[in-house]
Amino acid sequence: VVATHGGTIVQAMLRFLAIDPQSDAKRAWFSPENSSLTEFRRAVNPYQRTTLDWELVRFNDVAHLTGSRSGLVA
């Protein structure tokens, strides 16, 4: 478990998706909510069992905040 600021999550997503943040040709907007969950998992690739790949399990998951005082609704 790593607790971090949204900027770190944004940079991880850009790297994960191989998006050059300096390129005008590709644009992406990531804005994770406060207290949201982003989960990466490193697992064996079923097609090449000798390699390990990262997979994105969830991004900006706020389901755990439903009904909280923050007023967020999932």
N, CA, C and O atoms as CSV, one atom per row, in Angstrom:
chain,resi,resn,atom,element,x,y,z
A,1,VAL,N,N,0.848,-1.166,0.000
A,1,VAL,CA,C,0.000,0.000,0.000
A,1,VAL,C,C,0.894,1.230,0.000
A,1,VAL,O,O,1.851,1.327,0.769
A,2,VAL,N,N,0.562,2.163,-0.878
A,2,VAL,CA,C,1.258,3.438,-0.940
A,2,VAL,C,C,0.208,4.536,-0.892
A,2,VAL,O,O,-0.731,4.537,-1.689
A,3,ALA,N,N,0.360,5.456,0.024
A,3,ALA,CA,C,-0.528,6.621,0.083
A,3,ALA,C,C,0.245,7.791,-0.514
A,3,ALA,O,O,1.384,8.056,-0.131
A,4,THR,N,N,-0.387,8.488,-1.457
A,4,THR,CA,C,0.327,9.541,-2.166
A,4,THR,C,C,-0.621,10.623,-2.648
A,4,THR,O,O,-1.841,10.489,-2.543
A,5,HIS,N,N,-0.059,11.677,-3.170
A,5,HIS,CA,C,-0.837,12.766,-3.753
A,5,HIS,C,C,-1.258,12.415,-5.178
A,5,HIS,O,O,-0.682,11.524,-5.803
A,6,GLY,N,N,-2.261,13.117,-5.682
A,6,GLY,CA,C,-2.789,12.861,-7.022
A,6,GLY,C,C,-1.766,13.025,-8.134
A,6,GLY,O,O,-1.833,12.319,-9.139
A,7,GLY,N,N,-0.819,13.946,-7.972
A,7,GLY,CA,C,0.196,14.161,-8.998
A,7,GLY,C,C,1.035,12.926,-9.260
A,7,GLY,O,O,1.426,12.668,-10.399
A,8,THR,N,N,1.314,12.164,-8.217
A,8,THR,CA,C,2.067,10.919,-8.371
A,8,THR,C,C,1.249,9.904,-9.150
A,8,THR,O,O,1.788,9.181,-9.988
A,9,ILE,N,N,-0.044,9.844,-8.881
A,9,ILE,CA,C,-0.934,8.939,-9.612
A,9,ILE,C,C,-0.991,9.337,-11.084
A,9,ILE,O,O,-0.934,8.472,-11.959
A,10,VAL,N,N,-1.101,10.626,-11.365
A,10,VAL,CA,C,-1.146,11.107,-12.751
A,10,VAL,C,C,0.135,10.702,-13.479
A,10,VAL,O,O,0.070,10.202,-14.602
A,11,GLN,N,N,1.286,10.907,-12.864
A,11,GLN,CA,C,2.553,10.543,-13.503
A,11,GLN,C,C,2.653,9.034,-13.719
A,11,GLN,O,O,3.169,8.587,-14.743
A,12,ALA,N,N,2.164,8.252,-12.764
A,12,ALA,CA,C,2.167,6.794,-12.924
A,12,ALA,C,C,1.284,6.372,-14.093
A,12,ALA,O,O,1.644,5.472,-14.852
A,13,MET,N,N,0.128,7.021,-14.239
A,13,MET,CA,C,-0.772,6.701,-15.354
A,13,MET,C,C,-0.137,7.069,-16.692
A,13,MET,O,O,-0.235,6.303,-17.650
A,14,LEU,N,N,0.506,8.223,-16.771
A,14,LEU,CA,C,1.175,8.617,-18.018
A,14,LEU,C,C,2.254,7.606,-18.382
A,14,LEU,O,O,2.382,7.217,-19.543
A,15,ARG,N,N,3.021,7.185,-17.399
A,15,ARG,CA,C,4.074,6.188,-17.658
A,15,ARG,C,C,3.460,4.842,-18.036
A,15,ARG,O,O,3.919,4.190,-18.974
A,16,PHE,N,N,2.428,4.426,-17.313
A,16,PHE,CA,C,1.762,3.140,-17.562
A,16,PHE,C,C,1.211,3.087,-18.989
A,16,PHE,O,O,1.298,2.054,-19.653
A,17,LEU,N,N,0.650,4.193,-19.453
A,17,LEU,CA,C,0.068,4.250,-20.797
A,17,LEU,C,C,1.062,4.727,-21.860
A,17,LEU,O,O,0.696,4.898,-23.023
A,18,ALA,N,N,2.307,4.940,-21.461
A,18,ALA,CA,C,3.377,5.367,-22.376
A,18,ALA,C,C,3.006,6.657,-23.108
A,18,ALA,O,O,3.199,6.775,-24.318
A,19,ILE,N,N,2.474,7.615,-22.362
A,19,ILE,CA,C,2.109,8.918,-22.920
A,19,ILE,C,C,3.205,9.913,-22.553
A,19,ILE,O,O,3.548,10.067,-21.381
A,20,ASP,N,N,3.744,10.575,-23.550
A,20,ASP,CA,C,4.762,11.589,-23.323
A,20,ASP,C,C,4.068,12.869,-22.871
A,20,ASP,O,O,3.322,13.461,-23.651
A,21,PRO,N,N,4.290,13.314,-21.634
A,21,PRO,CA,C,3.588,14.506,-21.150
A,21,PRO,C,C,3.998,15.788,-21.882
A,21,PRO,O,O,3.303,16.799,-21.778
A,22,GLN,N,N,5.103,15.766,-22.615
A,22,GLN,CA,C,5.571,16.939,-23.352
A,22,GLN,C,C,5.047,16.974,-24.785
A,22,GLN,O,O,5.213,17.979,-25.477
A,23,SER,N,N,4.424,15.902,-25.233
A,23,SER,CA,C,3.967,15.802,-26.618
A,23,SER,C,C,2.616,16.500,-26.805
A,23,SER,O,O,1.700,16.325,-26.001
A,24,ASP,N,N,2.507,17.287,-27.871
A,24,ASP,CA,C,1.229,17.909,-28.212
A,24,ASP,C,C,0.342,16.960,-29.003
A,24,ASP,O,O,-0.864,17.179,-29.119
A,25,ALA,N,N,0.939,15.909,-29.546
A,25,ALA,CA,C,0.194,14.974,-30.388
A,25,ALA,C,C,-0.767,14.117,-29.573
A,25,ALA,O,O,-1.829,13.733,-30.064
A,26,LYS,N,N,-0.404,13.820,-28.347
A,26,LYS,CA,C,-1.237,12.977,-27.493
A,26,LYS,C,C,-1.662,13.784,-26.274
A,26,LYS,O,O,-0.848,14.472,-25.659
A,27,ARG,N,N,-2.923,13.695,-25.937
A,27,ARG,CA,C,-3.412,14.398,-24.751
A,27,ARG,C,C,-4.176,13.423,-23.866
A,27,ARG,O,O,-4.898,12.550,-24.348
A,28,ALA,N,N,-4.003,13.591,-22.601
A,28,ALA,CA,C,-4.737,12.784,-21.635
A,28,ALA,C,C,-5.003,13.646,-20.415
A,28,ALA,O,O,-4.179,14.494,-20.070
A,29,TRP,N,N,-6.106,13.452,-19.771
A,29,TRP,CA,C,-6.438,14.205,-18.573
A,29,TRP,C,C,-6.805,13.215,-17.482
A,29,TRP,O,O,-7.776,12.467,-17.600
A,30,PHE,N,N,-6.025,13.223,-16.436
A,30,PHE,CA,C,-6.290,12.371,-15.288
A,30,PHE,C,C,-6.459,13.279,-14.082
A,30,PHE,O,O,-5.597,14.113,-13.806
A,31,SER,N,N,-7.546,13.128,-13.375
A,31,SER,CA,C,-7.801,13.965,-12.210
A,31,SER,C,C,-8.380,13.100,-11.093
A,31,SER,O,O,-9.590,13.105,-10.864
A,32,PRO,N,N,-7.517,12.357,-10.398
A,32,PRO,CA,C,-8.032,11.488,-9.340
A,32,PRO,C,C,-8.644,12.290,-8.194
A,32,PRO,O,O,-8.104,13.317,-7.782
A,33,GLU,N,N,-9.762,11.813,-7.693
A,33,GLU,CA,C,-10.459,12.450,-6.570
A,33,GLU,C,C,-9.659,12.241,-5.284
A,33,GLU,O,O,-8.892,11.286,-5.164
A,34,ASN,N,N,-9.852,13.147,-4.327
A,34,ASN,CA,C,-9.257,12.949,-3.007
A,34,ASN,C,C,-9.780,11.655,-2.403
A,34,ASN,O,O,-10.975,11.370,-2.487
A,35,SER,N,N,-8.917,10.886,-1.809
A,35,SER,CA,C,-9.225,9.608,-1.141
A,35,SER,C,C,-9.633,8.504,-2.108
A,35,SER,O,O,-10.135,7.467,-1.674
A,36,SER,N,N,-9.430,8.702,-3.410
A,36,SER,CA,C,-9.764,7.633,-4.357
A,36,SER,C,C,-8.681,6.553,-4.336
A,36,SER,O,O,-7.570,6.781,-3.859
A,37,LEU,N,N,-9.020,5.393,-4.853
A,37,LEU,CA,C,-8.092,4.263,-4.904
A,37,LEU,C,C,-7.668,4.005,-6.336
A,37,LEU,O,O,-8.500,3.947,-7.242
A,38,THR,N,N,-6.378,3.852,-6.533
A,38,THR,CA,C,-5.821,3.422,-7.814
A,38,THR,C,C,-4.970,2.207,-7.497
A,38,THR,O,O,-4.126,2.253,-6.602
A,39,GLU,N,N,-5.186,1.125,-8.221
A,39,GLU,CA,C,-4.497,-0.124,-7.910
A,39,GLU,C,C,-3.819,-0.682,-9.148
A,39,GLU,O,O,-4.447,-0.889,-10.187
A,40,PHE,N,N,-2.532,-0.918,-9.012
A,40,PHE,CA,C,-1.756,-1.627,-10.017
A,40,PHE,C,C,-1.398,-2.982,-9.439
A,40,PHE,O,O,-1.186,-3.109,-8.233
A,41,ARG,N,N,-1.330,-3.989,-10.286
A,41,ARG,CA,C,-0.967,-5.326,-9.831
A,41,ARG,C,C,0.073,-5.877,-10.784
A,41,ARG,O,O,-0.046,-5.718,-11.999
A,42,ARG,N,N,1.073,-6.513,-10.251
A,42,ARG,CA,C,2.073,-7.169,-11.089
A,42,ARG,C,C,1.764,-8.655,-11.077
A,42,ARG,O,O,1.765,-9.293,-10.024
A,43,ALA,N,N,1.501,-9.198,-12.254
A,43,ALA,CA,C,1.064,-10.591,-12.348
A,43,ALA,C,C,1.757,-11.290,-13.507
A,43,ALA,O,O,2.309,-10.642,-14.397
A,44,VAL,N,N,1.724,-12.584,-13.488
A,44,VAL,CA,C,2.296,-13.376,-14.574
A,44,VAL,C,C,1.436,-13.220,-15.812
A,44,VAL,O,O,0.215,-13.364,-15.751
A,45,ASN,N,N,2.065,-12.930,-16.924
A,45,ASN,CA,C,1.373,-12.846,-18.210
A,45,ASN,C,C,0.976,-14.259,-18.634
A,45,ASN,O,O,1.856,-15.108,-18.783
A,46,PRO,N,N,-0.315,-14.547,-18.835
A,46,PRO,CA,C,-0.736,-15.915,-19.173
A,46,PRO,C,C,-0.237,-16.382,-20.543
A,46,PRO,O,O,-0.223,-17.582,-20.817
A,47,TYR,N,N,0.166,-15.458,-21.391
A,47,TYR,CA,C,0.632,-15.825,-22.726
A,47,TYR,C,C,2.141,-15.992,-22.791
A,47,TYR,O,O,2.650,-16.648,-23.699
A,48,GLN,N,N,2.854,-15.416,-21.856
A,48,GLN,CA,C,4.303,-15.543,-21.778
A,48,GLN,C,C,4.667,-15.735,-20.316
A,48,GLN,O,O,5.011,-14.774,-19.629
A,49,ARG,N,N,4.596,-16.938,-19.850
A,49,ARG,CA,C,4.722,-17.213,-18.420
A,49,ARG,C,C,6.077,-16.820,-17.824
A,49,ARG,O,O,6.226,-16.805,-16.602
A,50,THR,N,N,7.046,-16.506,-18.652
A,50,THR,CA,C,8.356,-16.130,-18.129
A,50,THR,C,C,8.450,-14.646,-17.796
A,50,THR,O,O,9.435,-14.210,-17.200
A,51,THR,N,N,7.443,-13.865,-18.171
A,51,THR,CA,C,7.517,-12.424,-17.934
A,51,THR,C,C,6.476,-11.989,-16.909
A,51,THR,O,O,5.449,-12.642,-16.725
A,52,LEU,N,N,6.761,-10.898,-16.263
A,52,LEU,CA,C,5.810,-10.284,-15.350
A,52,LEU,C,C,5.383,-8.955,-15.934
A,52,LEU,O,O,6.226,-8.172,-16.373
A,53,ASP,N,N,4.100,-8.688,-15.948
A,53,ASP,CA,C,3.567,-7.444,-16.471
A,53,ASP,C,C,2.752,-6.743,-15.401
A,53,ASP,O,O,2.184,-7.379,-14.513
A,54,TRP,N,N,2.703,-5.414,-15.498
A,54,TRP,CA,C,1.852,-4.618,-14.632
A,54,TRP,C,C,0.482,-4.489,-15.264
A,54,TRP,O,O,0.363,-4.345,-16.481
A,55,GLU,N,N,-0.539,-4.539,-14.450
A,55,GLU,CA,C,-1.885,-4.291,-14.958
A,55,GLU,C,C,-2.583,-3.296,-14.048
A,55,GLU,O,O,-2.367,-3.271,-12.837
A,56,LEU,N,N,-3.423,-2.482,-14.662
A,56,LEU,CA,C,-4.211,-1.509,-13.918
A,56,LEU,C,C,-5.505,-2.187,-13.505
A,56,LEU,O,O,-6.288,-2.610,-14.356
A,57,VAL,N,N,-5.731,-2.291,-12.221
A,57,VAL,CA,C,-6.924,-2.954,-11.692
A,57,VAL,C,C,-8.066,-1.957,-11.545
A,57,VAL,O,O,-9.206,-2.247,-11.910
A,58,ARG,N,N,-7.753,-0.779,-11.007
A,58,ARG,CA,C,-8.765,0.267,-10.871
A,58,ARG,C,C,-8.079,1.629,-10.794
A,58,ARG,O,O,-6.947,1.760,-10.327
A,59,PHE,N,N,-8.804,2.630,-11.268
A,59,PHE,CA,C,-8.318,4.012,-11.255
A,59,PHE,C,C,-9.426,4.919,-10.752
A,59,PHE,O,O,-10.561,4.840,-11.222
A,60,ASN,N,N,-9.103,5.775,-9.806
A,60,ASN,CA,C,-10.045,6.770,-9.295
A,60,ASN,C,C,-11.318,6.137,-8.720
A,60,ASN,O,O,-12.415,6.666,-8.897
A,61,ASP,N,N,-11.165,5.024,-8.046
A,61,ASP,CA,C,-12.299,4.317,-7.447
A,61,ASP,C,C,-12.720,5.041,-6.167
A,61,ASP,O,O,-11.942,5.127,-5.217
A,62,VAL,N,N,-13.932,5.553,-6.143
A,62,VAL,CA,C,-14.448,6.269,-4.965
A,62,VAL,C,C,-15.662,5.567,-4.357
A,62,VAL,O,O,-16.400,6.174,-3.581
A,63,ALA,N,N,-15.874,4.308,-4.698
A,63,ALA,CA,C,-17.047,3.575,-4.201
A,63,ALA,C,C,-17.076,3.515,-2.678
A,63,ALA,O,O,-18.154,3.495,-2.083
A,64,HIS,N,N,-15.916,3.485,-2.044
A,64,HIS,CA,C,-15.861,3.407,-0.582
A,64,HIS,C,C,-16.306,4.707,0.091
A,64,HIS,O,O,-16.507,4.738,1.305
A,65,LEU,N,N,-16.462,5.783,-0.694
A,65,LEU,CA,C,-16.885,7.063,-0.137
A,65,LEU,C,C,-18.392,7.281,-0.218
A,65,LEU,O,O,-18.886,8.297,0.270
A,66,THR,N,N,-19.125,6.367,-0.814
A,66,THR,CA,C,-20.562,6.509,-0.966
A,66,THR,C,C,-21.220,6.630,0.397
A,66,THR,O,O,-20.991,5.808,1.285
A,67,GLY,N,N,-22.031,7.651,0.554
A,67,GLY,CA,C,-22.739,7.865,1.816
A,67,GLY,C,C,-21.931,8.598,2.858
A,67,GLY,O,O,-22.394,8.783,3.984
A,68,SER,N,N,-20.729,9.020,2.506
A,68,SER,CA,C,-19.907,9.745,3.477
A,68,SER,C,C,-20.364,11.208,3.551
A,68,SER,O,O,-21.182,11.645,2.742
A,69,ARG,N,N,-19.856,11.933,4.482
A,69,ARG,CA,C,-20.219,13.335,4.660
A,69,ARG,C,C,-19.701,14.213,3.539
A,69,ARG,O,O,-20.127,15.361,3.413
A,70,SER,N,N,-18.793,13.705,2.723
A,70,SER,CA,C,-18.222,14.533,1.673
A,70,SER,C,C,-19.223,14.851,0.568
A,70,SER,O,O,-18.988,15.747,-0.243
A,71,GLY,N,N,-20.329,14.129,0.533
A,71,GLY,CA,C,-21.346,14.392,-0.470
A,71,GLY,C,C,-21.101,13.704,-1.803
A,71,GLY,O,O,-21.858,13.897,-2.754
A,72,LEU,N,N,-20.038,12.896,-1.875
A,72,LEU,CA,C,-19.772,12.175,-3.116
A,72,LEU,C,C,-20.778,11.051,-3.302
A,72,LEU,O,O,-21.141,10.364,-2.348
A,73,VAL,N,N,-21.209,10.875,-4.500
A,73,VAL,CA,C,-22.115,9.778,-4.834
A,73,VAL,C,C,-21.477,8.990,-5.957
A,73,VAL,O,O,-21.112,9.557,-6.987
A,74,ALA,N,N,-21.340,7.689,-5.768
A,74,ALA,CA,C,-20.699,6.851,-6.794
A,74,ALA,C,C,-21.670,6.528,-7.904
A,74,ALA,O,O,-21.312,5.833,-8.855
